[in-house]
Amino acid sequence: MKLGENIHNVFHLLLQNKVRSFLTMLGIIIGIMGVIVIISAGQGAQSLIVNQLKSQGTGLISVFPGSGDDEGPPVSVMGIVITTLTNDDVQAVKNSGRVPHLIAATGYVRGTETVIWQGRKTDTTFIGVSADLPEVEDTGVETGVFFSEEDERGLQKVAVIGSEVKSNLFGDQEAIGESLKIGSHSFRVIGVMRERGVSGFTSQDNQIYVPITTAQKLLLGINYVSFARFKVESDQYVDQVMADLDIVLAERHQIAPGQAKDFDIRSQKDALDVLLTITDAIRFFLAAIAALALVVGGIGIMNIMLVAVEERIREIGLRKAVGAKNRHILEQFLIETIFITFVAGVIGIILGILISWFVAVVAQTLGYDWAFSLSPFAIILSVAISSLIGLIFGIIPARRASRLNPITALHYE
């Protein structure tokens, strides 16, 4: 029997049992669709991470409290409060003169509060930073000014608000010079940050920046920082500055050579490598789970082809009676099974592409720098896997059909 006739038989089989055929292909469709969506979403998430790190500026080094494993994330970002890094450490490094090519530095502390202005309220995050923040993160104010080092030393209650906070509290009114309440303290607004968008699934515009000393003493009652960032003159000096930072901080913390450190120094590249390693692992794990649906779909296709063999025993007997050999029957049923899985795979690919595009559009609408990305390798692999599954799970019904005795088959009722 020619290939065209085999394909015609497949169409006849599919149209004759539409619901059963659709349910049979559903496992393959879901599996292929899941693989495409997960790989595409993983690439989109990675592009989001890369773009967000780049948006924070280049030549950045971060220092976290607590010792850490170079292959994993810093211990302090796992929700564990560690108090071994202070703002005095940050300022000492900055003013020591022993870290050349370092141009700016800031520690970070944060908290959440309901901020009030003339009866209007908004829930937001306040962040305590130093006056170097605009230089460290390559940002700046849209109107007004950022606070100064004198404001830090004087524990001044001044605030620079994000554009979203300004919109929520003040609307179209001027915010500069107004007083708003953070907790039980009144802060004078001296600046409004320019729009920064979303970073780390958090709106950078729904934040309030206050002097780090004011945040520590008045708002949080702490004397440590969550982490610190150091701005390097150029990327080529990152390794040198990291080594200098290690020496200065080890001396300040009285850590002898060979002892475990109570701080963890990471470059922007280190952070990116760790994040990409984590997202890759999650992406492939989820893709493997989605691929299990392919096995289920393969079993379903095998079952329907076994039923098809039962329904077509007389046809098989007639073909053998007129000269068809076992290999001809085997080829017929294998081609039919592979064609069914191929069609299911194509449908799964189309649905996967559409869903991936929809996810990217929704993410971009929400303000995320999410790239719509499709992997040609994933598409080719999906087609190959669906065809391979058809081959593997089609062997049993095909062999069964090819081994039928023609005389018995012709007398089958």
C-alpha positions in Angstrom: 0.0 0.0 0.0 1.4 3.4 -0.9 2.1 6.2 1.6 -0.8 8.3 0.3 -3.2 5.5 0.8 -2.0 5.0 4.4 -2.4 8.6 5.2 -5.9 8.5 3.6 -6.8 5.6 6.0 -5.5 7.6 8.9 -7.8 10.5 8.0 -10.7 8.1 7.7 -9.9 6.6 11.1 -9.7 10.0 12.7 -12.9 11.3 11.1 -14.8 8.1 11.9 -14.1 8.4 15.6 -13.7 12.2 16.1 -14.1 12.3 19.9 -12.1 9.2 20.6 -9.3 10.4 18.3 -9.2 13.9 19.9 -9.0 12.4 23.5 -6.3 10.0 22.3 -4.2 12.9 20.9 -4.9 15.1 23.9 -2.0 13.8 26.0 0.5 14.4 23.1 -1.0 17.9 22.5 -0.8 18.9 26.2 2.7 17.5 26.5 4.1 19.2 23.5 2.3 22.5 24.4 3.7 22.3 27.9 7.2 21.8 26.8 7.0 24.8 24.3 5.4 27.1 26.9 7.8 26.2 29.7 10.9 26.6 27.6 9.6 29.9 26.1 8.5 31.2 29.5 11.9 30.2 30.9 13.7 32.2 28.2 11.4 35.2 28.8 12.1 35.0 32.6 15.8 34.9 31.9 15.6 37.9 29.6 13.7 39.7 32.4 16.4 38.9 34.9 19.2 40.0 32.6 17.5 43.3 31.6 16.7 44.1 35.3 20.3 43.5 36.4 21.5 45.7 33.5 19.0 48.4 34.4 20.6 48.7 37.9 23.8 49.8 36.2 27.0 48.1 35.3 30.1 47.5 37.3 28.2 46.7 40.5 29.5 44.6 43.4 27.2 43.4 46.2 28.2 42.5 49.7 25.8 40.3 51.8 26.0 39.5 55.5 26.9 35.9 56.4 29.1 33.4 54.6 27.9 31.9 51.4 28.5 29.2 48.8 29.8 30.5 45.5 27.6 28.1 43.6 24.4 29.1 45.3 22.5 32.3 46.4 23.7 34.3 49.4 22.4 33.0 52.7 20.9 36.3 53.7 18.5 36.4 50.7 16.9 33.1 51.9 15.0 35.1 54.6 17.5 34.6 57.4 18.3 37.8 59.3 22.1 38.2 59.7 23.5 41.3 61.4 27.2 41.1 60.6 27.2 43.9 58.0 26.8 47.5 59.1 26.6 50.9 57.5 29.9 51.8 59.3 31.5 48.9 57.2 30.2 50.5 54.0 31.4 54.0 54.9 34.8 52.7 56.1 35.4 50.9 52.8 34.3 53.9 50.9 36.5 56.4 52.8 39.5 54.1 53.5 41.4 55.0 50.3 42.4 51.4 50.0 39.9 50.4 47.3 40.9 52.3 44.2 38.4 52.5 41.3 35.5 52.5 43.8 33.3 55.5 43.0 30.2 55.1 45.1 28.6 52.9 47.8 25.4 52.4 49.7 23.9 50.1 52.3 20.3 49.1 52.1 17.6 48.5 54.7 13.9 48.3 54.1 10.4 48.1 55.6 6.8 48.4 54.7 4.4 51.0 56.0 1.1 52.7 55.3 2.1 56.3 54.3 -0.4 59.1 54.9 -0.8 62.6 53.5 -3.8 64.7 54.4 -6.0 61.7 54.9 -4.8 59.8 51.8 -3.1 56.5 52.4 -1.0 54.1 50.4 0.9 51.0 51.3 4.5 51.2 50.2 8.0 50.1 50.9 10.5 52.5 52.4 14.2 52.0 51.7 17.0 53.4 53.7 20.0 54.2 51.5 22.9 56.6 51.3 23.3 59.7 49.2 25.2 57.7 46.7 22.2 55.7 45.5 21.6 57.6 42.3 25.2 57.0 41.2 25.2 53.4 42.3 22.0 52.5 40.5 22.3 54.9 37.5 19.1 56.6 38.4 18.1 60.1 39.5 15.2 62.4 40.5 12.6 63.8 38.1 11.9 66.8 40.3 13.6 68.2 43.4 16.8 66.8 44.8 18.1 63.6 46.4 19.2 63.8 50.1 22.8 64.5 51.0 25.5 63.0 53.3 24.7 65.8 55.7 21.1 64.6 55.9 22.4 61.1 56.7 24.7 62.4 59.5 22.0 64.6 60.9 19.3 61.9 60.9 17.1 64.2 58.9 13.5 63.2 58.2 13.5 63.8 54.5 12.1 61.5 51.7 12.4 61.1 48.0 9.3 59.3 46.7 8.7 57.1 43.7 6.5 58.4 40.8 3.7 55.9 41.7 3.7 57.0 45.4 3.5 60.6 44.2 0.5 59.7 41.9 -1.3 57.8 44.7 -0.9 60.4 47.3 -0.7 63.8 45.6 -2.2 63.2 42.1 -1.5 66.2 40.0 -0.5 68.4 43.0 3.0 69.4 43.7 4.7 67.0 46.2 8.0 68.9 46.9 7.9 70.5 50.3 4.9 68.5 51.6 5.0 66.4 54.7 3.9 62.8 54.8 3.7 60.4 57.6 5.7 57.1 57.7 4.7 55.2 60.8 4.7 57.8 63.6 7.2 60.2 62.0 6.6 63.1 59.6 9.0 63.3 56.6 9.4 66.2 54.3 9.3 65.4 50.6 12.4 66.8 48.8 12.3 64.9 45.5 10.4 62.6 43.2 12.3 59.8 41.4 12.1 59.4 37.7 10.1 56.3 36.6 12.0 53.0 36.8 9.4 50.4 36.1 9.3 46.9 37.6 12.4 45.0 38.9 12.3 41.6 40.6 8.5 41.5 40.3 8.4 44.7 42.4 7.5 48.2 41.3 10.5 50.5 41.7 8.1 53.4 41.5 6.1 52.4 44.6 9.0 53.1 47.0 10.2 55.8 49.3 13.9 56.5 49.8 15.0 58.0 53.2 18.5 58.4 54.7 19.8 55.1 55.8 20.7 56.3 59.3 17.1 57.7 59.7 15.6 54.4 58.6 17.8 52.5 61.0 17.4 54.6 64.1 13.8 56.0 63.8 11.9 53.6 61.7 13.4 50.1 62.2 15.4 50.3 65.4 18.4 48.4 64.0 22.1 49.0 63.5 22.9 46.6 60.6 22.2 46.6 56.8 20.5 44.0 54.7 23.2 44.2 52.0 25.4 46.8 50.3 26.3 47.8 46.8 29.6 49.2 45.5 29.9 51.0 42.2 33.1 50.3 40.3 34.7 52.8 37.8 34.8 50.2 35.0 33.9 46.5 34.6 37.6 45.7 34.1 38.3 46.6 37.7 35.6 44.4 39.3 37.9 41.6 40.2 40.5 43.9 41.8 37.8 45.8 43.8 36.3 42.5 45.0 39.8 41.5 46.3 40.3 44.8 48.0 36.9 44.7 49.6 37.6 41.3 50.9 40.8 42.5 52.6 39.3 45.6 54.1 36.2 43.9 55.5 38.1 40.9 56.8 40.4 43.3 58.8 37.4 45.3 60.1 35.7 42.1 61.2 38.9 40.7 62.6 38.9 37.6 60.5 42.2 35.8 60.3 43.4 34.2 57.0 41.8 30.8 56.7 38.8 31.5 58.9 35.3 31.5 57.6 34.1 35.0 56.7 30.9 36.5 57.9 30.2 38.3 54.6 29.7 37.3 51.0 31.0 39.4 48.1 29.3 38.9 44.7 29.8 40.7 41.4 26.8 41.4 39.1 28.1 38.6 36.8 28.1 36.2 39.8 24.5 37.1 40.7 23.5 36.6 37.1 25.2 33.2 36.8 23.5 32.0 40.0 20.1 33.2 38.9 20.4 31.7 35.5 21.5 28.4 37.0 18.4 28.4 39.2 16.0 29.3 36.4 17.6 26.7 34.1 17.1 24.0 36.7 13.5 25.0 37.3 12.8 25.3 33.6 14.1 21.8 32.7 12.5 20.3 35.8 9.1 21.6 34.7 9.7 20.6 31.1 10.5 17.1 32.3 7.2 17.0 34.2 5.3 18.2 31.1 7.1 15.6 29.0 5.4 12.9 31.2 2.2 13.8 29.4 3.8 12.6 26.2 4.2 9.1 27.7 0.6 9.1 28.8 -0.4 10.3 25.3 1.7 7.5 23.7 -0.1 4.9 25.8 -3.4 6.4 24.7 -2.4 6.2 21.1 -1.3 2.6 21.5 -4.7 1.7 23.0 -6.6 3.3 20.1 -4.5 1.6 17.6 -5.1 -1.8 19.3 -8.8 -1.0 19.1 -8.3 -0.1 15.4 -6.6 -3.5 14.8 -9.6 -5.3 16.3 -12.0 -3.2 14.2 -10.1 -3.9 11.0 -9.2 -7.6 11.3 -11.3 -8.6 8.3 -9.6 -5.9 6.3 -6.2 -7.1 7.3 -7.2 -10.7 6.4 -8.4 -9.6 3.0 -5.2 -7.7 2.3 -3.1 -10.7 3.3 -5.3 -13.0 1.1 -4.5 -10.9 -1.9 -0.8 -10.9 -1.3 0.1 -8.3 1.3 3.1 -9.4 3.4 3.5 -9.0 7.2 5.9 -6.0 6.7 3.2 -4.2 4.6 0.7 -4.5 7.4 3.4 -3.5 9.9 4.3 -0.4 7.8 0.7 0.6 7.5 -0.1 0.7 11.2 3.2 2.3 12.1 2.7 5.0 9.5 -0.8 5.6 10.9 0.4 5.8 14.5 3.3 8.2 13.6 0.9 10.4 11.5 -1.5 10.7 14.5 1.3 11.7 16.9 2.7 14.1 14.3 -0.6 15.8 13.9 -1.0 16.0 17.7 2.5 17.4 17.9 1.8 20.1 15.3 -1.4 21.1 17.2 0.6 21.2 20.5 3.3 23.4 18.9 0.7 25.9 17.5 -1.1 26.1 20.9 2.3 26.4 22.7 3.4 29.3 20.5 0.1 31.1 20.9 0.1 30.7 24.7 3.8 31.7 25.0 3.0 34.9 22.9 0.0 35.6 25.2 2.1 35.2 28.3 4.7 37.6 26.9 2.1 40.2 26.0 0.5 40.0 29.5 3.9 40.4 31.1 4.8 43.4 29.0 1.4 44.9 29.7 2.1 44.6 33.4 5.4 46.5 32.9 7.9 43.7 32.8 10.7 43.7 30.3 9.7 40.2 29.1 10.9 39.1 25.7 8.8 36.8 23.6 11.2 34.0 22.7 10.8 30.7 20.9 13.5 28.0 20.7 13.8 26.4 17.3 15.5 23.5 19.1 12.4 23.0 21.3 10.1 23.0 18.3 12.3 20.5 16.3 12.7 18.4 19.4 8.9 18.4 20.0 8.2 17.2 16.5 10.9 14.5 16.8 9.7 13.3 20.2 6.1 13.1 19.0 7.1 11.1 16.0 9.4 8.9 18.1 6.5 8.2 20.6 4.3 7.2 17.6 7.0 4.8 16.5 7.6 3.3 19.9 4.0 2.9 21.0 2.8 1.9 17.5 5.0 -1.1 17.4 2.8 -3.3 19.6 -0.5 -2.8 17.7 1.4 -2.9 14.3 3.1 -6.2 15.2 -0.1 -7.7 16.4 -1.9 -6.7 13.1 1.0 -8.1 11.0 1.0 -11.5 12.7 -2.8 -12.1 12.2 -3.5 -15.4 10.4 -5.3 -14.4 7.2 -7.8 -17.4 7.3 -8.7 -16.6 10.9 -9.0 -12.9 10.1 -11.4 -13.5 7.2 -13.7 -15.6 9.4 -13.6 -13.0 12.2 -17.0 -11.6 13.2 
